[in-house]
Amino acid sequence: MAAIQLKEKEDIEQYIVHMDKSAGYLPAYSGMVDADRAISSALENCSKEEQEFVYDIIRQNFLIDNGGSMSEEERLANISLGMKKAEYAANNFISEDNKSSFLKAMESVAKLASAGKMGANGNMDYGVKKGHYLGHGSNLVYTTDVFDMMRTMDSGAYEEYQRIERESSDSDRPLNTLKYLTNWYANAVTKNSHMVDEYEAKSDKYMNENVKKQKINSTFKDLKTESKSAFFESLKAFQTQNPNFLSNIINTELERKFWVSM
């Protein structure tokens, strides 16, 4: 019996992919399929350094995981900084064919970020589905994120998943949570064959009601984007004029290797 259980565990663990999250050029997605595909397509022929620069905008300026260390004013200003970085990318290494769609997509992500809500613990909620993707570049294919669907559509099951995750040992946690998630999905779609459609529709409704009307903060509207040196010097000038505003984020940006390699 123990041998059978071990074999089952080995079979399931074959489907658990371990990815090196330290590789900054790995894609960061918003969950908005058209925007994610446009950004991915625009970066298809860019260097890893350029891809990392853009995906870091999404991770570090737009869709931050936790905003507890900053005020709402600072969070929105950080989004403004991200849009100027996107403008720099469009002016300097995104191809002419992709420039317009790239900027439109980055603006959509910035609006999504602007509509985000911060919880009591500082964790951000952006209100849209968390998609998974297969492929890359112009061949990006969207797949439903079953975990996020459970979190959104079945709070009781999500709480049980968290309990299993919390109480399982390090060695058993991947298998236990995967089995629970797989069983939950099979039962959920059997009971409600329209669950995936309802999950997608809930996200679309949020976008229409909360995101499309958003105005992007303009704190960094005067940053120069025609070259690395112009951007770097104009950001330094902003810091000199506003020494106590968003200082940690601006210091981190000015120390970024991307700007140093001018």
N, C-alpha and C positions, 0 to 999 in steps of 0.2 A: 504493500500500500504506500509506504514512504517513497519507494522508487517511482511509482506512478505520479505522486504529488510533485516530486522533483522534476520529472520529465515535463509535466504540465507547466511548472514554473519556468523551465528553460525555454519552452516553446513560446510562452507569452512574452518573456523578456526579450525575445528576438525583435519584437515590435517596439521596444522602448529605445528611442534614439537619443543618444547623448551628444550634445552639440557644444562646441567651444564658444562660449558667450563672450570671451575676451576678444574675438575677432570683430572689430568695430564695423567692418564692411558688410557684416551680415545684415540682411534687410530688417527694417523696422516698419511695421504696417499699421494703418489707422483703422482698418475694418471697412473703409469705404472702397469698394472694389474698383470703381473707375479711377479714383485718385491714386490708389496703390499701383494699379497697372500702368498709369501714365508716368508715375515717378520711376517705377522699375524699368520701363521702356526707355526713358530718357537717360538712365544711368547704364544702359546695357553695354555701351562701348567706352565707358569711362574707366579710369584707373581705380584700383582699390582705395587709394588715398581719397580720391574724389567721391567715391561711393560712401566711404566712411564719413566724410564731411557732411553729406546730405542726410544720411540716416541718423547721424548724431543730432541734426536739427530736430528731427522727429522725436528722438529719445530724450534729448536734454533741454530743448527749448519749447517744444510743443506738448507732446503727450508724456509729461513727467509722471512717474509712479506716485510720488509723494511730494506735496507742496508745503509741508508743515514748517519748513525753515524760512518761508517767505510770506509776505503779506499778499493779498489779492492784487494790489497795485503792482507789486514786483512780479508776480506770476504773469500778469498780462503784459508787462513790459518785456519779460523774457520771451514771450511769443513774438512781440514786435522785433526783437533782436533776431529771432529765428527767421522772420520773413526777409529781413535785410540780408541775412546770410544766403537765403534762397535766391534772392535777387543777384547777389554776387555770383552764385553758381551759374545762374542763367546767362549772365553777361560774360562769363569767362571760360566755362568748359561744357555747358550743355549745348548740343548741336542746334543750329537754327531751326531745323525741322521740328524739334521737340520743345523749343524754348517756351512757346505760348502755352502748350498743354501742361508742361512741367510747372510753370508759375501758377496756373489756374488750379492744379492739383494741390500744390503746397499751400495756396490760399485756402482751399477747402479744409485741409488738415488744421491750419491755423484757426479757422472759424470753429471747428470741432473742439479744439483745445480751449478756445475762449469761452465756450459754453460749458466747459467741465465744472463739476462741483466737488469741493473738498469736504471729506468727512471729518469727524471729530479727531481722528487719529492722523489726519493729514493726507490719507490715501485719496487719490483722485478717481472719480467716476466720470467717464466720458459718454455714457449713455447709449453707445452703439455696440453692435455685435462684434465679437473678437474673431475675425476670420483666420483660417489657416490657408496657406497657399501651396500649390505644387508648381514646380518649374520656376522660371525666373525671366526677367526682361519682358519682352512682348508676348512671351508664351505663358505668362502667369495665369494659373487656374485657381479659382476660389473654391474652398471646401468649408463646410460648416464646422465651427468649433464646438464640439459636443459638450465640453466642460463648461464653456460660457453659457451655452443654451440651458444646461442644468441650473447654473447659478441664477440665470434670469427667469426661467420658467417654473422652477420647482425648488423653492427655498428650503423645504424640509429635506429633500434629497441632498441638497448642497450642504446643509448642516451635518448630515450623516457622513457625507464624503469627508468633510473637515475633521470629524471625530475619528474616522478610520485613519486618516492621514496623521493625525496627532498621536494616536495610540499605537500605531504600528511601529515595529522596529525599523531601523535604517535599511536592513537587508530585505524586509518583507514589504516595506511601504510601496515601492513601484508596482509590485504584483497586486497587492491588495486594492490599491486605488484604481488601477487599470481594470481589474475584474469588476469592481463595483460600478465604475463608469460605463463599462460595456454592457453589463446587465441592466443598468438603469435605462440606457438608451433603447435597448431592445424592447423592454417592457413599455417605455413611455410612448414610442411610436406605434406600438400595437394598440395601446389604449386610445391614442389620439393621432391618427394618421396625418393630421394637418399641423402637428406641432412645429415642424421646421418652418413651414410657411408663416405660422403665427409669430414665431421668433424673428424671422426676417422682417415681417410687417411692423412689428413693434419698434425695431430699429429704424425703419424707413419713416415711421410716424414721428419719432424723436427728431430725426434730421430735419424734416419739413417744419416742425413746430419750434425747434430750438436752435438749430445750427445755421440754416441758410440766411437768417436775418441778422446774424452776428456782424459787428463791426470790429475790425482788427485794431488793436492799440497802436498808436503812432509815436511812441516815446522815442524810437530810434530812427525816425523818418529821414533825418539829415545825414545818416552815415553814407559814405561814398562807397560805391560798389564796382567801379570800373577796373580796379586792380587790387592785388593783395596789399600793396603798400598804402593805397588810398583808404581801404577799409580799416587797416590796422591803425593808421594815424588818426583817422576820424573817430575811432572807438576810444583811443587813448585821450583824445581831446574831450570827448563826452565824459570820460572818467574824471579828468582834471576839473571839469566844471561841476560834476556831481559826485564828489569823492565818497559819499556814504550811501549811495544808491546802488543796489544790486552788485555790491562790490565783489562778493565771492564769485559770482557768475562771470562778471567782466574780467576779473583777474584770471580765472580759469581759461576764458576765451583768449586773452592776450598771450597766455603761456602755451596755447595749442601749437603743436609742432607744425601744423599746416601753414600757419602764418609765419613761423620762423624761417621756413624754407623759401624765403622770397628771393 
